[in-house]
Amino acid sequence: RARSGADATTQAGTMSSGSWTTIESDPGVFTELIELFGTKGVQVEEIYSLDRETLNGVAPVYGLIFLFKWNQESKKRKAADEDNPDVFFASQVVNNACATQALLSILLNRPEIELGDELTKFKQFTADFSPDMKGLAISNCESIRNAHNSFARPEPFAMEDPRSASPDQDVYHFISYLPVAGHLYELDGLQKGPINHGECTSEDWLDKVCPVIMQRIEQYSQNEIRFNLLALIKNRMDTYTAKLEALEKKRAELGAVKKEGTSMEVDGENTSSDPALLKEVDQEVAV
């Protein structure tokens, strides 16, 4: 798997303390990282295709994390939306922090996620900070840095700022895509602010983000295949438990109808003691 490189250093970065290591672009690593933050009810899954069927299969999706090979063209993005109070955006001020920042960019912008005490306090504390100050707060937060560094892997060499990397150096970078306040945003700590890709809804944002990601991939040569896409989703166990409870409830309602020989509406359908429908629900519960 690809690992993120030491992604960026700004003048502000010289003020931060402690170093950050590279971590793998691995869904298991990201899920464990979330758990170390104290956040519950979410996990990370790897996405192998951008077709709607694949994305529907892991719904609900809170945000996407995209790993790509950084180059000079990566600088040339749309103008950043620098004054949007609705979006939590942090500048990246230290090397190697982009993986955790991409993850935090989703967690701290989705109010439906149960952050836990640590990240809730962090979000409240940094609410009025500038992007640079938010970035410094992340880099200097010992609990976040220690959680990140607990997934360190031995590296044969240390990568430096990608903007000063030689042409033959492979430096990778993580960014996030997610819907916030009715718009699709790209959150990249190397940019001046969040990049607005237009209006969207919670239902159609995945349809709108796919061509944005594909356009980025198409900027590279056909021989470049080192991309990785991760989805932050609702914990699978929670999803399956909720689905099973709904099916059990439906089965109980259908069983009562069959016993009484009456008809009723279940999920908007008139059952009329339909044995075929009861059998269908039994099969779904068994699965």
C-alpha positions in Angstrom: 0.0 0.0 0.0 1.1 3.6 -0.6 2.1 5.7 2.4 1.7 9.4 2.7 4.9 11.4 2.4 6.0 14.4 4.5 3.5 16.6 2.8 4.1 20.2 3.6 5.9 22.7 5.8 5.0 26.3 6.2 6.7 29.0 8.2 4.0 28.3 10.9 5.2 24.7 11.0 8.5 25.7 12.6 6.5 26.7 15.7 5.1 23.3 16.3 6.6 20.7 18.5 7.0 16.9 18.0 7.4 15.0 14.8 4.8 13.1 12.8 5.5 9.8 11.0 4.1 8.5 7.8 1.2 6.0 8.0 -0.3 3.5 5.5 -3.3 4.2 3.5 -5.1 1.3 5.0 -8.8 1.2 6.1 -7.9 -0.8 9.2 -5.3 1.7 10.3 -7.7 4.6 9.8 -10.5 2.8 11.7 -8.2 2.1 14.7 -7.0 5.7 14.5 -10.7 6.9 14.8 -11.1 4.6 17.8 -8.1 6.0 19.5 -9.6 9.5 19.1 -12.6 8.2 21.1 -15.0 8.6 18.2 -17.7 5.9 17.9 -20.1 4.6 15.3 -17.9 5.0 12.2 -15.3 3.0 10.3 -13.3 3.3 7.1 -13.7 1.1 4.0 -11.5 1.0 0.9 -13.4 1.9 -2.3 -12.3 0.1 -5.5 -14.7 1.7 -8.0 -16.5 5.0 -8.3 -19.7 3.5 -9.7 -22.9 4.3 -7.8 -23.6 0.6 -7.0 -20.3 0.3 -5.1 -20.9 3.5 -3.2 -24.5 2.6 -2.3 -23.1 -0.7 -1.0 -21.3 1.2 1.9 -23.9 3.9 2.5 -24.2 6.1 4.5 -20.9 7.7 3.4 -19.9 10.7 5.5 -16.9 11.6 3.4 -14.1 10.3 1.1 -10.4 10.4 1.6 -8.3 10.4 -1.6 -4.6 9.6 -1.8 -2.7 10.6 -4.8 0.9 11.3 -5.9 1.6 15.0 -5.3 3.1 17.0 -8.1 3.4 20.7 -9.1 0.0 20.4 -10.9 -1.6 19.7 -7.5 -1.2 23.3 -6.7 -3.4 24.5 -9.5 -6.8 24.1 -8.0 -10.0 26.2 -8.0 -9.9 29.4 -5.9 -10.4 28.6 -2.2 -13.4 29.6 -0.3 -11.4 31.2 2.5 -14.2 32.9 4.5 -16.7 30.1 5.1 -17.6 29.8 8.8 -19.6 26.6 8.1 -16.5 24.6 7.3 -13.8 23.4 9.7 -10.6 23.8 7.7 -7.1 23.5 9.0 -3.9 24.4 7.2 -1.3 21.7 7.2 1.7 23.1 9.0 3.9 20.0 9.6 5.2 17.1 7.5 3.4 13.8 7.4 0.2 15.0 9.1 -2.0 14.9 6.0 -3.6 11.4 6.7 -4.9 12.4 10.1 -5.9 15.9 8.9 -7.9 14.4 6.1 -9.7 12.2 8.6 -10.3 15.0 11.0 -11.6 17.2 8.1 -14.5 14.7 7.8 -15.1 14.0 11.5 -15.2 17.6 12.5 -17.5 18.7 9.7 -20.2 16.0 10.2 -22.4 16.9 13.2 -24.2 13.5 13.1 -20.9 11.7 14.1 -20.4 11.0 17.8 -17.0 12.6 18.2 -16.3 11.6 21.8 -15.0 14.0 24.5 -11.5 14.6 23.1 -12.5 15.8 19.6 -15.6 17.6 20.9 -13.4 19.7 23.2 -10.9 20.2 20.4 -13.6 21.4 18.0 -15.0 23.8 20.6 -11.6 25.1 21.5 -10.5 25.8 17.9 -13.9 27.1 16.6 -12.8 30.7 16.2 -9.2 29.9 15.1 -7.8 30.8 11.7 -6.9 27.9 9.4 -3.2 28.3 10.3 -4.0 28.3 14.0 -6.2 25.2 13.6 -3.3 23.5 11.9 -1.0 24.4 14.7 -3.6 23.2 17.3 -3.7 19.8 15.5 0.1 19.5 15.3 0.5 20.4 18.9 -2.3 18.2 20.3 -0.4 15.5 22.0 -3.2 13.0 22.1 -3.9 13.3 18.3 -0.2 13.2 17.5 0.4 10.1 19.7 -2.6 8.3 18.1 -1.2 9.1 14.6 2.3 8.0 15.5 1.2 4.8 17.0 0.8 3.5 13.5 4.3 4.4 12.4 6.0 2.1 9.9 9.8 2.0 9.4 10.9 4.1 6.4 14.1 3.8 4.4 14.4 7.6 4.2 12.6 10.7 5.4 10.6 12.7 2.8 10.6 16.4 2.9 8.3 19.2 1.7 6.9 18.0 -1.6 7.3 21.5 -3.1 11.1 21.1 -2.7 11.2 17.4 -3.6 13.2 16.3 -6.6 11.2 15.2 -9.8 12.0 11.5 -9.2 10.8 11.5 -5.6 7.4 9.9 -5.0 5.5 12.0 -2.4 1.9 11.2 -1.6 -0.9 13.4 -0.2 -4.3 12.8 1.4 -7.3 15.1 0.9 -11.0 14.9 1.8 -14.3 15.3 -0.1 -17.6 15.8 1.7 -20.8 17.7 1.7 -21.1 20.7 4.1 -24.0 23.1 4.3 -25.4 22.2 0.9 -22.1 22.3 -1.0 -19.5 19.8 -2.0 -16.1 20.7 -0.6 -12.5 19.5 -1.2 -10.5 20.0 1.9 -6.7 20.0 1.3 -4.5 21.4 4.0 -2.0 22.6 1.4 -4.5 25.0 -0.1 -5.5 28.4 1.3 -9.0 27.2 2.2 -11.8 24.8 1.4 -12.5 24.4 -2.3 -16.2 24.6 -3.2 -17.2 22.3 -6.1 -20.8 23.5 -6.2 -24.2 22.8 -4.6 -25.2 19.3 -3.6 -27.5 17.5 -1.2 -26.9 14.6 1.2 -28.5 12.4 -1.5 -26.6 13.4 -4.6 -23.2 14.5 -3.3 -21.6 11.1 -4.2 -22.9 11.5 -7.8 -21.2 14.9 -8.0 -17.9 14.0 -6.3 -17.1 11.1 -8.7 -16.4 13.2 -11.8 -14.3 15.6 -9.6 -12.1 12.7 -8.5 -11.9 11.2 -12.0 -10.8 14.5 -13.4 -7.9 14.6 -11.0 -6.9 11.0 -11.9 -7.1 11.8 -15.6 -4.4 14.6 -15.1 -1.8 11.8 -14.7 -0.4 9.6 -17.3 -2.1 6.3 -18.0 0.8 4.4 -16.4 0.1 6.1 -13.0 -2.1 3.8 -11.0 -1.1 4.7 -7.5 -4.3 6.1 -6.2 -6.3 5.1 -3.2 -9.8 6.0 -2.1 -11.2 5.5 1.4 -14.8 6.1 2.6 -15.7 7.1 6.1 -19.0 5.2 6.7 -21.3 4.3 9.5 -20.1 1.3 11.5 -21.1 -1.8 9.7 -22.2 -3.6 12.8 -24.5 -0.7 13.7 -25.9 -0.7 10.2 -26.6 -4.4 10.2 -28.1 -4.3 13.7 -30.5 -1.6 12.7 -31.5 -3.5 9.5 -32.0 -6.7 11.4 -34.2 -5.0 14.0 -36.3 -3.4 11.3 -36.7 -6.8 9.6 -37.6 -8.6 12.9 -40.2 -5.9 13.6 -41.6 -6.4 10.1 -41.7 -10.2 10.6 -43.5 -9.8 13.9 -46.1 -7.5 12.3 -46.6 -9.9 9.4 -46.8 -12.9 11.8 -49.5 -11.1 13.8 -51.5 -10.4 10.6 -51.3 -14.1 9.6 -52.4 -15.2 13.0 -55.4 -12.8 13.1 -56.3 -13.3 9.4 -56.6 -9.6 8.9 -54.8 -7.1 6.7 -52.6 -4.2 7.6 -50.1 -1.9 6.1 -46.4 -2.6 6.7 -44.0 -0.1 5.2 -46.8 1.3 3.1 -47.9 -2.1 1.7 -51.2 -3.9 2.4 -50.1 -7.3 3.5 -53.5 -9.1 3.4 -51.8 -12.0 5.3 -49.6 -12.7 2.2 -47.6 -15.9 3.1 -45.1 -15.1 0.2 -44.2 -11.7 1.8 -43.7 -13.4 5.2 -41.4 -16.0 3.6 -39.5 -13.2 1.9 -38.9 -11.4 5.2 -37.9 -14.7 6.9 -35.3 -15.2 4.2 -33.9 -11.6 4.7 -33.7 -12.1 8.5 -31.9 -15.4 8.0 -29.3 -13.7 5.8 
